């Protein structure tokens, strides 16, 4: 359940299972053990995880499962409550207990499999987790409660894993972490994301490297030089800003002001021409007034993000914002979310229509009817828009192709291979 960081953890567990010759089945009806890797980020994600646990327990009670094991963020954060409320689960484990999960399944943890994963993504792209946890003090965020403080993965280990993935046919790496810009601070005493991206660019077989989850406060500007010097870095950056009002940013403890945020984004755009910026916003934060929301709307109009997502505020136990309550009504939150998304839809539609007639490079992810569906360097899988390329029979999933854009909608492009 949940984010790409959780997906990588599941893939590592799958690698251990495969190494121990445990059969992993596509259809849960064929299993005798269920392992649920949970998410505990916001209320809707927590409920989704709980529903999955309850469904597995129901199947166990019906004699269709022998064992139910729960791991991940939700059980890291609410272990005691879960054990009390759903005691039918055989074992609960937190976010950092892979060895214990493996032991519970009756197999040996194989150290020699360190860095091995069973990919659940299409074989031509993979997520590359470079760190764990987060040291940022954001008032609304429960990630430090579930994942702990920031810990950078050793440099050599990341590069070795990238080479291994490339040897298996991976062409695109999605660089992820709770805060990728923090990388190296705990290892080298300084931020070394720039050096890591440069080294990953030297890995033979990797053609695209995509940077996600770049925290804006104290952003290391040296990273922008790597974009200029290494063409394998996609002209794309996911940089979650969350808000633009100074009052809200201060209460959120984001460590950056409206002016500093705008200056940073303009600097990125000027330093890396053609870069696509993706961001996420939160509306309905406890102290967000109508005026604060107007500031946020003006900010979206000014920055004209290529990609944008909006969350409604979720009050989370244990966070510093929890004491502020949840005074903004849910219907107001949803209305504000709809207004922002309508603004973004207009921006996206205008940008996409500006691409008609242009030729773009596309990485093909899957087939659907008469089309091969892929992405440009400005789009990450699952969260961004796609390109529908007419299938001429010569192209295959995992190929790169040049395609001329013939038509566009708000969130998709239609093209023909050239």
MARLO-927229 format. One line per field, with one value per residue (C-alpha): residue number from 1; residue in three letters; x, y, z; chain. Coordinates in Angstrom, 1 decimal. Example, Ala and Ser with C-alpha at 12.3 -4.5 7.8 and 13.67 -1.06 7.14 Angstrom:
residues 2
pos	(1,2) $
code	(ALA,SER) $
x	(12.3,13.7) $
y	(-4.5,-1.1) $
z	(7.8,7.1) $
unit	(A,A) $
//
This chain:
residues 418
pos	(1,2,3,4,5,6,7,8,9,10,11,12,13,14,15,16,17,18,19,20,21,22,23,24,25,26,27,28,29,30,31,32,33,34,35,36,37,38,39,40,41,42,43,44,45,46,47,48,49,50,51,52,53,54,55,56,57,58,59,60,61,62,63,64,65,66,67,68,69,70,71,72,73,74,75,76,77,78,79,80,81,82,83,84,85,86,87,88,89,90,91,92,93,94,95,96,97,98,99,100,101,102,103,104,105,106,107,108,109,110,111,112,113,114,115,116,117,118,119,120,121,122,123,124,125,126,127,128,129,130,131,132,133,134,135,136,137,138,139,140,141,142,143,144,145,146,147,148,149,150,151,152,153,154,155,156,157,158,159,160,161,162,163,164,165,166,167,168,169,170,171,172,173,174,175,176,177,178,179,180,181,182,183,184,185,186,187,188,189,190,191,192,193,194,195,196,197,198,199,200,201,202,203,204,205,206,207,208,209,210,211,212,213,214,215,216,217,218,219,220,221,222,223,224,225,226,227,228,229,230,231,232,233,234,235,236,237,238,239,240,241,242,243,244,245,246,247,248,249,250,251,252,253,254,255,256,257,258,259,260,261,262,263,264,265,266,267,268,269,270,271,272,273,274,275,276,277,278,279,280,281,282,283,284,285,286,287,288,289,290,291,292,293,294,295,296,297,298,299,300,301,302,303,304,305,306,307,308,309,310,311,312,313,314,315,316,317,318,319,320,321,322,323,324,325,326,327,328,329,330,331,332,333,334,335,336,337,338,339,340,341,342,343,344,345,346,347,348,349,350,351,352,353,354,355,356,357,358,359,360,361,362,363,364,365,366,367,368,369,370,371,372,373,374,375,376,377,378,379,380,381,382,383,384,385,386,387,388,389,390,391,392,393,394,395,396,397,398,399,400,401,402,403,404,405,406,407,408,409,410,411,412,413,414,415,416,417,418) $
code	(UNK,UNK,UNK,UNK,UNK,UNK,UNK,UNK,UNK,UNK,UNK,UNK,UNK,UNK,UNK,UNK,UNK,UNK,UNK,UNK,UNK,UNK,UNK,UNK,UNK,UNK,UNK,UNK,UNK,UNK,UNK,UNK,UNK,UNK,UNK,UNK,UNK,UNK,UNK,UNK,UNK,UNK,UNK,UNK,UNK,UNK,UNK,UNK,UNK,UNK,UNK,UNK,UNK,UNK,UNK,UNK,UNK,UNK,UNK,UNK,UNK,UNK,UNK,UNK,UNK,UNK,UNK,UNK,UNK,UNK,UNK,UNK,UNK,UNK,UNK,UNK,UNK,UNK,UNK,UNK,UNK,UNK,UNK,UNK,UNK,UNK,UNK,UNK,UNK,UNK,UNK,UNK,UNK,UNK,UNK,UNK,UNK,UNK,UNK,UNK,UNK,UNK,UNK,UNK,UNK,UNK,UNK,UNK,UNK,UNK,UNK,UNK,UNK,UNK,UNK,UNK,UNK,UNK,UNK,UNK,UNK,UNK,UNK,UNK,UNK,UNK,UNK,UNK,UNK,UNK,UNK,UNK,UNK,UNK,UNK,UNK,UNK,UNK,UNK,UNK,UNK,UNK,UNK,UNK,UNK,UNK,UNK,UNK,UNK,UNK,UNK,UNK,UNK,UNK,UNK,UNK,UNK,UNK,UNK,UNK,UNK,UNK,UNK,UNK,UNK,UNK,UNK,UNK,UNK,UNK,UNK,UNK,UNK,UNK,UNK,UNK,UNK,UNK,UNK,UNK,UNK,UNK,UNK,UNK,UNK,UNK,UNK,UNK,UNK,UNK,UNK,UNK,UNK,UNK,UNK,UNK,UNK,UNK,UNK,UNK,UNK,UNK,UNK,UNK,UNK,UNK,UNK,UNK,UNK,UNK,UNK,UNK,UNK,UNK,UNK,UNK,UNK,UNK,UNK,UNK,UNK,UNK,UNK,UNK,UNK,UNK,UNK,UNK,UNK,UNK,UNK,UNK,UNK,UNK,UNK,UNK,UNK,UNK,UNK,UNK,UNK,UNK,UNK,UNK,UNK,UNK,UNK,UNK,UNK,UNK,UNK,UNK,UNK,UNK,UNK,UNK,UNK,UNK,UNK,UNK,UNK,UNK,UNK,UNK,UNK,UNK,UNK,UNK,UNK,UNK,UNK,UNK,UNK,UNK,UNK,UNK,UNK,UNK,UNK,UNK,UNK,UNK,UNK,UNK,UNK,UNK,UNK,UNK,UNK,UNK,UNK,UNK,UNK,UNK,UNK,UNK,UNK,UNK,UNK,UNK,UNK,UNK,UNK,UNK,UNK,UNK,UNK,UNK,UNK,UNK,UNK,UNK,UNK,UNK,UNK,UNK,UNK,UNK,UNK,UNK,UNK,UNK,UNK,UNK,UNK,UNK,UNK,UNK,UNK,UNK,UNK,UNK,UNK,UNK,UNK,UNK,UNK,UNK,UNK,UNK,UNK,UNK,UNK,UNK,UNK,UNK,UNK,UNK,UNK,UNK,UNK,UNK,UNK,UNK,UNK,UNK,UNK,UNK,UNK,UNK,UNK,UNK,UNK,UNK,UNK,UNK,UNK,UNK,UNK,UNK,UNK,UNK,UNK,UNK,UNK,UNK,UNK,UNK,UNK,UNK,UNK,UNK,UNK,UNK,UNK,UNK,UNK,UNK,UNK,UNK,UNK,UNK,UNK,UNK,UNK,UNK,UNK,UNK,UNK,UNK,UNK,UNK,UNK,UNK,UNK,UNK,UNK,UNK,UNK,UNK,UNK,UNK,UNK,UNK,UNK,UNK,UNK,UNK) $
x	(0.0,1.0,4.0,6.9,9.2,6.9,6.9,10.7,10.5,8.0,10.3,13.2,11.0,10.0,13.7,14.2,11.2,12.4,15.9,14.4,12.3,9.0,6.3,4.6,1.2,-0.6,-4.0,-4.4,-6.9,-4.0,-1.9,-1.8,0.0,-0.8,1.8,0.4,2.8,0.8,0.7,-0.1,0.4,-3.0,-6.5,-7.6,-4.4,-4.7,-8.3,-7.3,-4.6,-7.0,-9.6,-6.9,-6.0,-9.7,-10.2,-7.2,-8.4,-11.9,-10.3,-8.2,-11.4,-13.0,-10.0,-8.7,-5.5,-3.2,-1.4,-1.7,1.4,1.3,4.3,5.1,4.2,0.7,1.9,5.1,2.9,-0.1,1.2,-0.4,-3.8,-3.7,-2.8,-5.7,-8.3,-7.3,-5.7,-6.5,-3.3,-0.5,2.3,2.8,6.1,7.2,9.0,12.5,12.0,12.5,14.7,12.0,9.3,11.4,11.9,8.2,7.6,9.9,12.8,16.3,17.3,20.0,22.6,24.0,20.7,21.4,20.4,18.5,14.8,12.0,10.7,7.0,7.2,7.6,11.1,12.4,12.1,12.7,12.5,15.9,15.6,18.7,17.7,15.2,13.4,13.2,14.7,12.4,10.0,6.8,3.9,1.4,3.6,3.7,6.6,9.2,6.9,6.9,10.2,12.5,15.2,17.1,19.6,21.4,22.1,25.8,27.0,28.7,25.7,23.4,25.7,26.1,22.3,21.9,24.5,22.6,19.3,20.8,22.2,18.6,17.3,16.3,16.6,15.0,15.8,13.4,15.5,13.4,13.6,11.5,13.9,16.3,18.1,19.2,21.3,24.8,24.5,24.7,27.5,29.8,28.7,27.4,24.7,26.1,23.1,24.9,27.8,25.4,23.4,26.7,27.8,24.5,24.7,27.8,26.1,26.0,22.5,20.7,19.3,17.0,17.3,14.4,14.6,11.6,10.8,13.2,12.6,12.7,14.1,18.0,17.8,21.4,21.8,24.8,22.3,21.3,24.9,24.4,21.2,23.3,26.3,24.6,21.9,20.7,18.9,15.4,14.4,12.0,11.9,9.3,9.5,6.6,6.0,2.7,1.6,2.6,1.1,3.8,1.4,0.6,4.2,5.3,2.7,3.6,7.2,8.4,11.5,11.0,9.0,6.9,9.6,12.3,10.2,9.4,13.0,14.1,11.6,12.6,16.3,15.6,13.7,16.4,19.3,17.6,15.8,12.8,12.6,9.1,8.4,5.9,4.6,2.0,-0.1,-2.2,-5.5,-7.6,-4.7,-6.1,-5.0,-5.6,-7.9,-9.6,-6.9,-4.2,-6.0,-6.1,-2.3,-2.0,-4.1,-2.1,1.1,-0.2,-1.1,2.4,4.5,2.5,3.7,3.8,2.4,0.5,-1.4,-3.5,-4.2,-6.9,-5.5,-5.6,-5.2,-2.7,-2.1,1.4,2.1,2.7,-0.3,-2.6,-3.3,-4.6,-7.7,-9.4,-11.5,-11.8,-15.0,-14.4,-16.7,-14.5,-11.4,-12.9,-14.0,-10.6,-9.0,-11.3,-10.5,-6.8,-7.2,-9.3,-6.6,-4.0,-6.1,-6.2,-2.5,-1.8,-4.2,-2.4,1.0,-0.1,-1.6,1.7,3.3,1.2,3.5,6.6,8.6,9.2,11.1,8.9,9.6,6.9,5.3,2.4,0.0,-3.7,-5.8,-4.2,-1.8,1.5,1.3,4.4,5.9,8.1,11.0,8.6,6.4,6.8,4.9,1.5,1.3,1.8,0.3,0.9,1.5,-0.6,1.5,-0.1,1.2,2.9,3.9,7.6,7.7,7.8,7.1,10.4,11.5,12.3,10.9,10.6,7.0,5.3,2.4,-0.8,-3.4,-3.7,-6.1,-5.7,-3.6,-2.6,-0.8,-1.6,1.3,2.7,6.2,8.6) $
y	(0.0,3.6,5.3,4.3,4.1,1.4,-0.3,-0.6,-2.2,-4.7,-5.5,-6.1,-8.6,-10.2,-10.7,-12.4,-14.7,-15.6,-16.3,-18.7,-20.4,-19.2,-19.0,-15.6,-15.8,-13.1,-14.2,-14.0,-16.9,-19.2,-18.1,-19.6,-16.5,-12.9,-10.1,-6.6,-3.7,-0.8,3.0,5.4,8.8,10.3,9.2,7.8,5.8,4.5,3.4,1.6,-0.3,-1.2,-2.5,-4.7,-6.1,-6.8,-8.5,-10.8,-11.6,-12.5,-14.9,-16.4,-16.9,-18.7,-21.0,-19.6,-18.2,-19.8,-16.7,-12.9,-10.7,-6.9,-4.6,-1.1,2.4,1.9,-0.8,1.2,4.1,2.3,-1.1,-1.2,-0.1,-2.6,-5.5,-4.5,-3.9,-6.6,-9.4,-12.0,-10.9,-13.3,-10.7,-6.9,-5.4,-1.8,-0.1,-1.3,-5.0,-6.8,-9.5,-10.2,-10.4,-12.9,-14.9,-14.9,-16.4,-19.3,-18.5,-17.3,-13.7,-13.9,-11.1,-12.0,-10.7,-7.2,-4.8,-7.6,-6.8,-8.4,-5.5,-5.0,-2.1,-2.7,-4.0,-0.9,1.4,1.2,3.3,4.0,4.8,6.7,7.5,6.6,8.9,12.6,15.4,18.2,19.5,19.9,20.4,18.3,15.3,12.0,10.5,11.0,9.1,6.1,6.3,8.0,10.5,10.9,8.2,8.3,5.0,4.5,6.0,2.8,0.7,2.9,2.9,-0.9,-1.3,1.0,-1.1,-4.3,-2.8,-1.7,-5.2,-6.4,-4.0,-1.0,2.2,4.7,5.3,7.3,8.7,8.8,9.4,11.3,14.2,13.6,16.9,16.0,13.1,12.8,15.3,12.5,10.7,13.5,16.5,18.1,17.6,15.4,14.7,16.4,13.9,11.0,12.0,12.5,9.0,7.5,9.2,7.2,3.9,2.2,1.2,3.8,6.4,8.5,9.6,11.3,13.3,13.2,14.6,17.5,19.6,23.3,24.7,24.8,23.4,22.6,24.7,22.6,20.0,22.4,22.1,18.4,19.0,21.2,18.8,15.4,14.9,11.7,13.7,14.2,17.9,17.2,17.8,16.9,19.7,19.7,23.2,22.6,26.2,29.8,32.0,33.2,32.6,29.1,28.2,29.5,27.4,24.4,24.9,24.6,26.8,29.0,32.1,33.0,35.2,32.7,29.9,31.9,32.9,29.3,28.1,30.9,30.0,26.4,27.4,29.8,27.4,24.4,25.6,23.5,21.8,20.6,21.3,19.1,20.0,19.1,21.4,21.2,23.1,23.4,23.6,24.8,28.5,28.8,31.8,32.9,35.4,32.7,30.6,33.5,33.9,30.2,30.6,33.6,31.5,28.7,31.1,32.7,29.6,27.7,24.3,21.5,19.0,19.6,17.6,18.8,17.1,18.2,18.6,15.5,16.0,13.4,12.3,13.1,15.9,19.4,20.7,18.3,20.8,23.3,21.2,20.8,23.9,24.1,22.2,19.3,20.8,24.0,21.9,20.0,23.3,24.8,21.6,21.8,25.5,24.8,21.7,23.7,26.4,23.7,22.0,25.2,25.6,22.0,22.2,25.3,23.8,20.6,22.4,24.2,20.9,20.0,19.7,19.1,15.9,14.5,11.5,8.9,5.9,3.3,1.7,-0.4,-1.3,-0.4,-1.2,0.3,2.5,2.1,4.4,6.1,9.2,12.1,13.1,15.6,12.8,10.3,7.0,6.8,10.4,12.4,12.5,10.0,10.0,7.7,6.6,4.8,1.3,0.7,-2.9,-2.0,-0.6,-2.6,-1.8,-0.6,1.1,4.8,6.5,9.9,10.9,13.9,15.2,15.4,16.2,17.0,17.1,18.6,15.7,13.5,13.8,11.8,11.2,9.2,7.7,9.3) $
z	(0.0,-0.4,-2.0,-4.2,-1.1,0.3,-3.2,-3.0,0.4,-0.9,-3.9,-1.5,0.5,-2.8,-3.6,-0.3,-0.9,-4.4,-3.0,-0.6,-3.3,-1.8,-4.4,-4.7,-6.4,-8.4,-7.2,-3.4,-3.6,-4.3,-1.2,2.2,3.7,3.2,3.9,3.8,3.6,4.9,4.5,7.4,5.7,5.7,6.8,3.4,3.1,6.6,6.0,2.7,4.7,7.5,4.9,3.3,6.8,7.6,4.3,4.9,8.4,7.0,4.6,7.4,9.5,6.5,6.3,3.1,4.6,7.2,8.3,8.0,8.6,8.6,8.1,7.1,8.2,9.7,12.0,12.9,14.0,15.5,16.5,20.0,18.7,15.8,18.1,20.4,17.6,15.2,17.2,14.5,12.7,13.4,13.6,13.2,12.2,11.7,8.8,9.5,10.4,7.1,8.8,11.4,8.7,6.8,9.9,10.7,7.3,8.2,5.9,6.3,5.6,3.0,3.4,-0.1,-1.6,-0.3,-3.1,-4.9,-5.7,-7.6,-9.7,-9.7,-12.2,-16.0,-16.5,-18.2,-15.2,-11.4,-8.3,-6.7,-2.9,-1.8,1.8,4.5,7.0,7.3,9.5,8.3,11.0,8.9,11.2,9.2,8.4,10.2,8.2,10.9,13.3,10.9,9.2,11.7,11.1,7.8,6.9,3.6,1.9,1.2,-2.0,-3.3,-2.5,-4.6,-7.6,-7.3,-7.2,-10.3,-12.2,-11.3,-12.4,-15.7,-16.3,-16.0,-18.7,-16.6,-18.7,-16.3,-12.6,-10.4,-7.6,-4.4,-0.7,1.9,1.1,-1.7,-1.4,2.1,0.7,2.1,5.0,7.5,5.7,4.4,6.5,3.4,0.7,-2.0,-4.2,-7.1,-6.9,-6.7,-9.7,-11.7,-10.8,-11.7,-15.0,-15.7,-15.3,-18.7,-19.9,-17.8,-20.2,-18.0,-14.4,-12.8,-9.5,-7.2,-3.7,-3.7,-0.6,-1.3,1.9,1.7,-1.8,-3.0,-6.1,-7.1,-8.3,-11.1,-12.6,-12.9,-15.0,-17.3,-17.5,-17.7,-20.4,-18.8,-16.1,-17.3,-17.4,-14.6,-10.9,-8.3,-5.7,-3.2,-2.0,-0.1,0.1,-0.8,1.9,4.4,7.4,6.3,5.4,8.8,10.7,8.5,9.6,6.0,6.5,3.5,2.7,-0.4,-1.8,-1.3,-2.8,-5.9,-6.3,-6.0,-8.6,-11.0,-10.5,-11.3,-14.5,-15.6,-14.9,-16.5,-19.6,-20.5,-17.1,-16.0,-12.4,-10.6,-7.2,-4.5,-2.5,0.7,1.0,4.1,6.6,9.9,9.7,5.9,5.4,2.2,1.7,2.1,-0.4,-2.9,-2.4,-3.3,-6.4,-7.6,-7.0,-9.2,-11.9,-11.8,-11.6,-14.2,-13.0,-15.6,-13.2,-9.9,-7.3,-4.4,-1.1,1.4,4.9,7.0,10.8,12.0,15.6,16.9,14.5,15.8,13.8,15.5,18.3,15.8,15.3,11.9,11.6,7.8,6.8,4.4,1.8,1.8,1.5,-1.5,-3.1,-2.8,-4.2,-7.2,-7.8,-7.8,-10.1,-12.5,-12.7,-13.3,-16.0,-17.9,-17.6,-18.6,-21.6,-22.9,-22.5,-24.2,-27.2,-27.5,-28.2,-31.3,-34.2,-32.1,-32.0,-28.5,-27.2,-25.6,-23.4,-24.1,-21.0,-22.1,-24.9,-25.0,-28.1,-31.1,-29.1,-27.3,-24.2,-22.9,-21.3,-22.2,-20.0,-18.4,-16.9,-14.1,-14.2,-12.6,-11.4,-14.7,-18.1,-21.0,-24.7,-26.9,-29.9,-32.8,-32.9,-36.2,-35.3,-35.2,-31.6,-28.4,-24.7,-23.2,-26.5,-26.8,-29.9,-31.4,-31.9,-33.5,-31.4,-33.5,-30.8,-27.1,-24.2,-20.8,-19.5,-22.5,-25.9,-29.1,-31.4,-34.3,-34.3,-36.8) $
unit	(A,A,A,A,A,A,A,A,A,A,A,A,A,A,A,A,A,A,A,A,A,A,A,A,A,A,A,A,A,A,A,A,A,A,A,A,A,A,A,A,A,A,A,A,A,A,A,A,A,A,A,A,A,A,A,A,A,A,A,A,A,A,A,A,A,A,A,A,A,A,A,A,A,A,A,A,A,A,A,A,A,A,A,A,A,A,A,A,A,A,A,A,A,A,A,A,A,A,A,A,A,A,A,A,A,A,A,A,A,A,A,A,A,A,A,A,A,A,A,A,A,A,A,A,A,A,A,A,A,A,A,A,A,A,A,A,A,A,A,A,A,A,A,A,A,A,A,A,A,A,A,A,A,A,A,A,A,A,A,A,A,A,A,A,A,A,A,A,A,A,A,A,A,A,A,A,A,A,A,A,A,A,A,A,A,A,A,A,A,A,A,A,A,A,A,A,A,A,A,A,A,A,A,A,A,A,A,A,A,A,A,A,A,A,A,A,A,A,A,A,A,A,A,A,A,A,A,A,A,A,A,A,A,A,A,A,A,A,A,A,A,A,A,A,A,A,A,A,A,A,A,A,A,A,A,A,A,A,A,A,A,A,A,A,A,A,A,A,A,A,A,A,A,A,A,A,A,A,A,A,A,A,A,A,A,A,A,A,A,A,A,A,A,A,A,A,A,A,A,A,A,A,A,A,A,A,A,A,A,A,A,A,A,A,A,A,A,A,A,A,A,A,A,A,A,A,A,A,A,A,A,A,A,A,A,A,A,A,A,A,A,A,A,A,A,A,A,A,A,A,A,A,A,A,A,A,A,A,A,A,A,A,A,A,A,A,A,A,A,A,A,A,A,A,A,A,A,A,A,A,A,A,A,A,A,A,A,A,A,A,A,A,A,A,A,A,A,A,A,A,A,A,A,A,A,A,A,A,A,A,A,A,A,A,A,A,A,A) $
//
